[in-house]
Amino acid sequence: MAKNLGIIGLGWFANIIARSVAKKADGRVSIVAACDINPEKAEEFKSRFSVKKVYDNPEDLINDKEVDVVIIATPPYLHASLGEKALVAGKHIFLEKPGALRPEELGELAEIARQKNLKSSIDYVMRRNPLYLIMKKICDAKPFGLLERADLENYAHDDHMPPYHWFWDYSKSGGIWVEHGVHFFDVVNWLIGPPIEVRSVNIKRSGESITDRVMGFALHDGGAVVTYYHGFTKPEAFERATFYFVFERAYAEIYGWIPVKLVIDSLVTPEVEEFMKGQVLEAARKFLPGVDVELVTKKIAEYCCGRDQFTGKGKSFRAASRTRFEYIIKQDRWDVYMACVMKAIEDLMDSVDGIKTSPDVTLLDALKSLEIACRMEEHSLKY
């Protein structure tokens, strides 16, 4: 049975959701109501996406009997209060990240949902991307040994965020770690588990009160070290994000905060090469509907005749070749982003319909990443 969606907060993300739903158009979900405190924005959204009803009061949408699932796409400081009202009203919820400004608020939402047997999820799109699925397969199966190091360099844009924008207001966004960093904490939690220790540095823009750059350090079980840099200082046309991973026998690099390319430079045996070309590629191609992954491989060097024995980190291992695997998504990155959003909504619907017990990404996942973000803030040097 088709489920009716209601969206609160009609900014950029709400438009992405509406476009994603319209593009899928298989009748499983439809947007029947939308809400924004700006009536003109609400009417424009209604016209653009053929929404039946619009409101300027969130509680009116929450209490609309036609709405089955409430999507909360407001600034972060409203997530927890609106999420609680929706759950109390008996609605399933889908939250834009981070879901709350404080971990205890997310914990309360998760508990209300559990008590009322309602389903909830959050917009962690990186979990839905086939390239991160490949990284998950690698981290789980360990064909290249243990992860030693990861480094995120995220040069984000600020050209649409003047100094008075809510993003810079800690009371509304929680700051860069909370509003934005949770995406990357979540994906690393998924890949290798949460850190045991964190530290960070927060840097204010010269001559201004806003914090526009942060850098953090996280130590994980097994000795893996992960560093994160976020700088909101670039025009959108010049932004760049790269996530670099170092394993015992491989280097991997993911390009873009909406990734469309993953390159792995590795020492491999024939069995590992077959694993990467077969099982891993097949899983990636099936993971995200409407998104295709192709693989290009290149032999950088081949080893034989007694030269296939190597030593590193005090361990000896064999390798038949040094091979470069390049996994490429064919679609435009915004098509990929919308496909990820739609997969997240469909995952929640599978849970609502009883196809699965809970979504793949839960509020407890969101809680773990938010806890790390808050620890980064708590243990930060501020300049």
Secondary structure, DSSP 4 states (H G I P E B T S, - for coil): --EEEEEE--SHHHHHHHHHHHHH-SSSEEEEEEE-SSHHHHHHHHHHHT-SEEESSHHHHHT-TT-SEEEE-S-GGGHHHHHHHHHHTT-EEEE-TTS-SSHHHHHHHHHHHHHHT--EEE--GGGG-HHHHHHHHHHHH-TT--EEEEEEEEEEE-TT--TTSGGG-HHHH--HIIIIIHHHHHHHHHHH---SEEEEEEEEPTTSS-EEEEEEEEE-GGG-EEEEEEEEEE-GGG-EEEEEEEETTEEEEEETTTT-EEEEEEEE-HHHHHHIIIIIHHHHHHHSTT--EEEEEEEEEE--TT--EEEETTEEEE-SEEEEEEEEE-S-HHHHHHHHHHHHHHHHHHHHTTSSSS-SS-HHHHHHHHHHHHHHHHTEEE-
